[in-house]
Amino acid sequence: MSETRTQVEALIADILGLDQPIDWAEVLYQETPEWDSLVHMAIISELESTFDMTFTPDEIMSMTSRDEILALLGGKGIATS
């Protein structure tokens, strides 16, 4: 597992208060009770700080799961696998 994947998973789990083991296929924006729009912005803010980047509004709206976040980071040249 990549360091980036580990960082992203830890960040999301910490902000959402998730306990291990985590079924990441079930952790989705607006479908996971803890992941509402306010928490979404907290996740985005932490990602921007962690990876020293700024996301566009379209990118922010596309980040609806761990896998979508990793795909976006990968598209920006950050190793995610």
N, CA, C and O atoms as a GROMACS GRO file, in nm:
protein
  324
    1MET      N    1   0.084  -0.118   0.000
    1MET     CA    2   0.000   0.000   0.000
    1MET      C    3   0.089   0.124   0.000
    1MET      O    4   0.190   0.129   0.070
    2SER      N    5   0.051   0.224  -0.079
    2SER     CA    6   0.132   0.345  -0.091
    2SER      C    7   0.118   0.434   0.032
    2SER      O    8   0.019   0.426   0.105
    3GLU      N    9   0.217   0.517   0.052
    3GLU     CA   10   0.212   0.614   0.161
    3GLU      C   11   0.095   0.709   0.142
    3GLU      O   12   0.029   0.748   0.238
    4THR      N   13   0.069   0.747   0.018
    4THR     CA   14  -0.042   0.838  -0.011
    4THR      C   15  -0.175   0.774   0.028
    4THR      O   16  -0.258   0.838   0.093
    5ARG      N   17  -0.195   0.649  -0.011
    5ARG     CA   18  -0.320   0.579   0.025
    5ARG      C   19  -0.335   0.573   0.176
    5ARG      O   20  -0.443   0.596   0.229
    6THR      N   21  -0.227   0.542   0.245
    6THR     CA   22  -0.230   0.534   0.391
    6THR      C   23  -0.266   0.670   0.451
    6THR      O   24  -0.347   0.678   0.543
    7GLN      N   25  -0.206   0.778   0.398
    7GLN     CA   26  -0.235   0.913   0.447
    7GLN      C   27  -0.381   0.949   0.424
    7GLN      O   28  -0.446   1.002   0.514
    8VAL      N   29  -0.431   0.922   0.306
    8VAL     CA   30  -0.570   0.955   0.273
    8VAL      C   31  -0.665   0.876   0.361
    8VAL      O   32  -0.761   0.932   0.414
    9GLU      N   33  -0.641   0.748   0.376
    9GLU     CA   34  -0.729   0.665   0.459
    9GLU      C   35  -0.727   0.712   0.605
    9GLU      O   36  -0.832   0.719   0.668
   10ALA      N   37  -0.610   0.743   0.658
   10ALA     CA   38  -0.600   0.790   0.796
   10ALA      C   39  -0.672   0.923   0.814
   10ALA      O   40  -0.740   0.945   0.914
   11LEU      N   41  -0.656   1.012   0.718
   11LEU     CA   42  -0.719   1.143   0.723
   11LEU      C   43  -0.871   1.129   0.725
   11LEU      O   44  -0.938   1.189   0.809
   12ILE      N   45  -0.925   1.050   0.632
   12ILE     CA   46  -1.070   1.032   0.625
   12ILE      C   47  -1.122   0.963   0.751
   12ILE      O   48  -1.221   1.007   0.810
   13ALA      N   49  -1.056   0.857   0.792
   13ALA     CA   50  -1.100   0.782   0.910
   13ALA      C   51  -1.099   0.870   1.034
   13ALA      O   52  -1.190   0.864   1.117
   14ASP      N   53  -0.996   0.952   1.047
   14ASP     CA   54  -0.985   1.040   1.163
   14ASP      C   55  -1.097   1.144   1.164
   14ASP      O   56  -1.163   1.164   1.266
   15ILE      N   57  -1.117   1.211   1.052
   15ILE     CA   58  -1.220   1.315   1.045
   15ILE      C   59  -1.360   1.257   1.063
   15ILE      O   60  -1.444   1.318   1.130
   16LEU      N   61  -1.386   1.140   1.006
   16LEU     CA   62  -1.518   1.079   1.017
   16LEU      C   63  -1.535   1.001   1.147
   16LEU      O   64  -1.647   0.962   1.181
   17GLY      N   65  -1.426   0.977   1.220
   17GLY     CA   66  -1.433   0.900   1.344
   17GLY      C   67  -1.464   0.754   1.320
   17GLY      O   68  -1.540   0.693   1.396
   18LEU      N   69  -1.407   0.697   1.214
   18LEU     CA   70  -1.433   0.558   1.178
   18LEU      C   71  -1.342   0.464   1.256
   18LEU      O   72  -1.226   0.495   1.283
   19ASP      N   73  -1.397   0.349   1.291
   19ASP     CA   74  -1.320   0.245   1.360
   19ASP      C   75  -1.278   0.139   1.261
   19ASP      O   76  -1.348   0.112   1.163
   20GLN      N   77  -1.162   0.078   1.287
   20GLN     CA   78  -1.112  -0.032   1.205
   20GLN      C   79  -1.190  -0.158   1.238
   20GLN      O   80  -1.236  -0.171   1.351
   21PRO      N   81  -1.206  -0.251   1.148
   21PRO     CA   82  -1.171  -0.244   1.007
   21PRO      C   83  -1.273  -0.158   0.932
   21PRO      O   84  -1.389  -0.148   0.972
   22ILE      N   85  -1.229  -0.098   0.823
   22ILE     CA   86  -1.314  -0.009   0.744
   22ILE      C   87  -1.338  -0.071   0.607
   22ILE      O   88  -1.243  -0.109   0.538
   23ASP      N   89  -1.464  -0.080   0.569
   23ASP     CA   90  -1.501  -0.124   0.434
   23ASP      C   91  -1.510   0.002   0.349
   23ASP      O   92  -1.614   0.068   0.348
   24TRP      N   93  -1.403   0.035   0.279
   24TRP     CA   94  -1.396   0.162   0.207
   24TRP      C   95  -1.500   0.174   0.096
   24TRP      O   96  -1.534   0.285   0.056
   25ALA      N   97  -1.551   0.063   0.047
   25ALA     CA   98  -1.656   0.068  -0.055
   25ALA      C   99  -1.785   0.126   0.002
   25ALA      O  100  -1.871   0.173  -0.074
   26GLU      N  101  -1.799   0.124   0.134
   26GLU     CA  102  -1.919   0.173   0.200
   26GLU      C  103  -1.905   0.317   0.250
   26GLU      O  104  -2.003   0.376   0.297
   27VAL      N  105  -1.786   0.374   0.242
   27VAL     CA  106  -1.762   0.509   0.294
   27VAL      C  107  -1.774   0.608   0.178
   27VAL      O  108  -1.681   0.626   0.100
   28LEU      N  109  -1.891   0.673   0.170
   28LEU     CA  110  -1.922   0.759   0.057
   28LEU      C  111  -1.980   0.892   0.105
   28LEU      O  112  -2.057   0.897   0.202
   29TYR      N  113  -1.942   0.998   0.038
   29TYR     CA  114  -1.994   1.132   0.067
   29TYR      C  115  -2.146   1.133   0.055
   29TYR      O  116  -2.202   1.086  -0.045
   30GLN      N  117  -2.211   1.186   0.156
   30GLN     CA  118  -2.356   1.200   0.168
   30GLN      C  119  -2.430   1.067   0.180
   30GLN      O  120  -2.553   1.066   0.188
   31GLU      N  121  -2.359   0.955   0.181
   31GLU     CA  122  -2.422   0.826   0.208
   31GLU      C  123  -2.377   0.772   0.343
   31GLU      O  124  -2.451   0.700   0.410
   32THR      N  125  -2.256   0.807   0.384
   32THR     CA  126  -2.207   0.776   0.518
   32THR      C  127  -2.260   0.886   0.608
   32THR      O  128  -2.234   1.004   0.583
   33PRO      N  129  -2.335   0.852   0.714
   33PRO     CA  130  -2.399   0.956   0.797
   33PRO      C  131  -2.304   1.066   0.846
   33PRO      O  132  -2.343   1.182   0.853
   34GLU      N  133  -2.181   1.031   0.878
   34GLU     CA  134  -2.087   1.130   0.929
   34GLU      C  135  -2.031   1.222   0.821
   34GLU      O  136  -1.978   1.328   0.852
   35TRP      N  137  -2.043   1.183   0.694
   35TRP     CA  138  -1.979   1.257   0.585
   35TRP      C  139  -2.081   1.349   0.518
   35TRP      O  140  -2.134   1.319   0.411
   36ASP      N  141  -2.107   1.463   0.584
   36ASP     CA  142  -2.196   1.563   0.527
   36ASP      C  143  -2.114   1.673   0.461
   36ASP      O  144  -1.992   1.661   0.450
   37SER      N  145  -2.179   1.780   0.417
   37SER     CA  146  -2.109   1.884   0.342
   37SER      C  147  -2.004   1.958   0.426
   37SER      O  148  -1.899   1.995   0.374
   38LEU      N  149  -2.032   1.978   0.554
   38LEU     CA  150  -1.933   2.044   0.640
   38LEU      C  151  -1.809   1.957   0.658
   38LEU      O  152  -1.696   2.005   0.649
   39VAL      N  153  -1.831   1.831   0.682
   39VAL     CA  154  -1.720   1.738   0.700
   39VAL      C  155  -1.645   1.722   0.567
   39VAL      O  156  -1.523   1.707   0.565
   40HIS      N  157  -1.718   1.727   0.457
   40HIS     CA  158  -1.654   1.718   0.325
   40HIS      C  159  -1.551   1.830   0.310
   40HIS      O  160  -1.439   1.806   0.264
   41MET      N  161  -1.588   1.951   0.349
   41MET     CA  162  -1.496   2.064   0.337
   41MET      C  163  -1.378   2.048   0.432
   41MET      O  164  -1.267   2.092   0.401
   42ALA      N  165  -1.399   1.987   0.548
   42ALA     CA  166  -1.287   1.960   0.640
   42ALA      C  167  -1.190   1.860   0.576
   42ALA      O  168  -1.069   1.876   0.588
   43ILE      N  169  -1.244   1.758   0.510
   43ILE     CA  170  -1.159   1.660   0.441
   43ILE      C  171  -1.080   1.729   0.330
   43ILE      O  172  -0.959   1.707   0.316
   44ILE      N  173  -1.147   1.813   0.252
   44ILE     CA  174  -1.080   1.884   0.142
   44ILE      C  175  -0.969   1.973   0.197
   44ILE      O  176  -0.858   1.975   0.143
   45SER      N  177  -0.999   2.046   0.303
   45SER     CA  178  -0.900   2.135   0.363
   45SER      C  179  -0.777   2.059   0.410
   45SER      O  180  -0.664   2.103   0.389
   46GLU      N  181  -0.799   1.945   0.472
   46GLU     CA  182  -0.686   1.863   0.519
   46GLU      C  183  -0.606   1.806   0.402
   46GLU      O  184  -0.484   1.799   0.407
   47LEU      N  185  -0.677   1.764   0.297
   47LEU     CA  186  -0.607   1.714   0.178
   47LEU      C  187  -0.522   1.823   0.115
   47LEU      O  188  -0.407   1.800   0.078
   48GLU      N  189  -0.578   1.943   0.103
   48GLU     CA  190  -0.504   2.054   0.045
   48GLU      C  191  -0.380   2.086   0.128
   48GLU      O  192  -0.272   2.113   0.074
   49SER      N  193  -0.394   2.083   0.258
   49SER     CA  194  -0.281   2.109   0.347
   49SER      C  195  -0.177   1.998   0.339
   49SER      O  196  -0.057   2.025   0.328
   50THR      N  197  -0.222   1.874   0.345
   50THR     CA  198  -0.132   1.759   0.343
   50THR      C  199  -0.051   1.751   0.214
   50THR      O  200   0.068   1.722   0.217
   51PHE      N  201  -0.118   1.776   0.100
   51PHE     CA  202  -0.053   1.758  -0.029
   51PHE      C  203  -0.013   1.891  -0.094
   51PHE      O  204   0.029   1.893  -0.209
   52ASP      N  205  -0.026   2.001  -0.019
   52ASP     CA  206   0.016   2.134  -0.064
   52ASP      C  207  -0.038   2.167  -0.203
   52ASP      O  208   0.038   2.197  -0.296
   53MET      N  209  -0.170   2.161  -0.215
   53MET     CA  210  -0.234   2.192  -0.342
   53MET      C  211  -0.372   2.251  -0.316
   53MET      O  212  -0.423   2.245  -0.204
   54THR      N  213  -0.430   2.308  -0.420
   54THR     CA  214  -0.565   2.362  -0.413
   54THR      C  215  -0.649   2.291  -0.518
   54THR      O  216  -0.604   2.269  -0.630
   55PHE      N  217  -0.770   2.255  -0.479
   55PHE     CA  218  -0.861   2.186  -0.570
   55PHE      C  219  -0.964   2.282  -0.627
   55PHE      O  220  -1.005   2.377  -0.560
   56THR      N  221  -1.005   2.257  -0.750
   56THR     CA  222  -1.109   2.337  -0.813
   56THR      C  223  -1.245   2.293  -0.757
   56THR      O  224  -1.256   2.185  -0.699
   57PRO      N  225  -1.348   2.376  -0.773
   57PRO     CA  226  -1.481   2.334  -0.729
   57PRO      C  227  -1.526   2.201  -0.792
   57PRO      O  228  -1.586   2.118  -0.724
   58ASP      N  229  -1.498   2.181  -0.919
   58ASP     CA  230  -1.535   2.054  -0.984
   58ASP      C  231  -1.461   1.936  -0.922
   58ASP      O  232  -1.520   1.830  -0.902
   59GLU      N  233  -1.334   1.955  -0.891
   59GLU     CA  234  -1.257   1.848  -0.826
   59GLU      C  235  -1.315   1.818  -0.688
   59GLU      O  236  -1.328   1.702  -0.649
   60ILE      N  237  -1.349   1.922  -0.614
   60ILE     CA  238  -1.405   1.904  -0.480
   60ILE      C  239  -1.535   1.823  -0.487
   60ILE      O  240  -1.557   1.734  -0.406
   61MET      N  241  -1.618   1.854  -0.584
   61MET     CA  242  -1.745   1.782  -0.597
   61MET      C  243  -1.725   1.638  -0.642
   61MET      O  244  -1.811   1.553  -0.617
   62SER      N  245  -1.614   1.609  -0.709
   62SER     CA  246  -1.589   1.472  -0.756
   62SER      C  247  -1.533   1.381  -0.647
   62SER      O  248  -1.530   1.260  -0.664
   63MET      N  249  -1.488   1.439  -0.537
   63MET     CA  250  -1.425   1.360  -0.430
   63MET      C  251  -1.531   1.300  -0.338
   63MET      O  252  -1.552   1.348  -0.226
   64THR      N  253  -1.596   1.195  -0.386
   64THR     CA  254  -1.706   1.136  -0.311
   64THR      C  255  -1.672   1.005  -0.243
   64THR      O  256  -1.757   0.943  -0.179
   65SER      N  257  -1.547   0.962  -0.257
   65SER     CA  258  -1.503   0.837  -0.194
   65SER      C  259  -1.351   0.837  -0.185
   65SER      O  260  -1.284   0.921  -0.244
   66ARG      N  261  -1.299   0.744  -0.110
   66ARG     CA  262  -1.153   0.729  -0.102
   66ARG      C  263  -1.095   0.706  -0.240
   66ARG      O  264  -0.993   0.765  -0.276
   67ASP      N  265  -1.158   0.620  -0.317
   67ASP     CA  266  -1.105   0.586  -0.449
   67ASP      C  267  -1.108   0.706  -0.543
   67ASP      O  268  -1.014   0.725  -0.621
   68GLU      N  269  -1.212   0.788  -0.536
   68GLU     CA  270  -1.219   0.909  -0.619
   68GLU      C  271  -1.110   1.008  -0.578
   68GLU      O  272  -1.050   1.073  -0.663
   69ILE      N  273  -1.086   1.019  -0.450
   69ILE     CA  274  -0.980   1.108  -0.400
   69ILE      C  275  -0.844   1.060  -0.451
   69ILE      O  276  -0.764   1.139  -0.500
   70LEU      N  277  -0.820   0.930  -0.438
   70LEU     CA  278  -0.692   0.874  -0.484
   70LEU      C  279  -0.675   0.891  -0.635
   70LEU      O  280  -0.565   0.919  -0.682
   71ALA      N  281  -0.782   0.872  -0.711
   71ALA     CA  282  -0.775   0.890  -0.857
   71ALA      C  283  -0.741   1.034  -0.892
   71ALA      O  284  -0.661   1.059  -0.982
   72LEU      N  285  -0.801   1.128  -0.822
   72LEU     CA  286  -0.774   1.269  -0.848
   72LEU      C  287  -0.629   1.302  -0.814
   72LEU      O  288  -0.561   1.370  -0.891
   73LEU      N  289  -0.581   1.254  -0.699
   73LEU     CA  290  -0.442   1.278  -0.661
   73LEU      C  291  -0.346   1.214  -0.763
   73LEU      O  292  -0.245   1.274  -0.800
   74GLY      N  293  -0.379   1.094  -0.807
   74GLY     CA  294  -0.298   1.026  -0.907
   74GLY      C  295  -0.292   1.106  -1.036
   74GLY      O  296  -0.187   1.112  -1.100
   75GLY      N  297  -0.404   1.166  -1.075
   75GLY     CA  298  -0.408   1.249  -1.194
   75GLY      C  299  -0.325   1.376  -1.182
   75GLY      O  300  -0.289   1.438  -1.282
   76LYS      N  301  -0.295   1.414  -1.059
   76LYS     CA  302  -0.210   1.531  -1.033
   76LYS      C  303  -0.065   1.490  -1.011
   76LYS      O  304   0.017   1.572  -0.969
   77GLY      N  305  -0.033   1.364  -1.040
   77GLY     CA  306   0.106   1.320  -1.032
   77GLY      C  307   0.151   1.267  -0.897
   77GLY      O  308   0.271   1.247  -0.877
   78ILE      N  309   0.059   1.246  -0.806
   78ILE     CA  310   0.095   1.193  -0.674
   78ILE      C  311   0.076   1.041  -0.678
   78ILE      O  312  -0.032   0.992  -0.710
   79ALA      N  313   0.181   0.968  -0.646
   79ALA     CA  314   0.175   0.820  -0.648
   79ALA      C  315   0.073   0.770  -0.547
   79ALA      O  316   0.080   0.805  -0.429
   80THR      N  317  -0.023   0.688  -0.593
   80THR     CA  318  -0.129   0.640  -0.505
   80THR      C  319  -0.140   0.489  -0.499
   80THR      O  320  -0.229   0.437  -0.432
   81SER      N  321  -0.052   0.417  -0.567
   81SER     CA  322  -0.066   0.270  -0.563
   81SER      C  323   0.062   0.207  -0.514
   81SER      O  324   0.070   0.084  -0.504
   0.00000   0.00000   0.00000
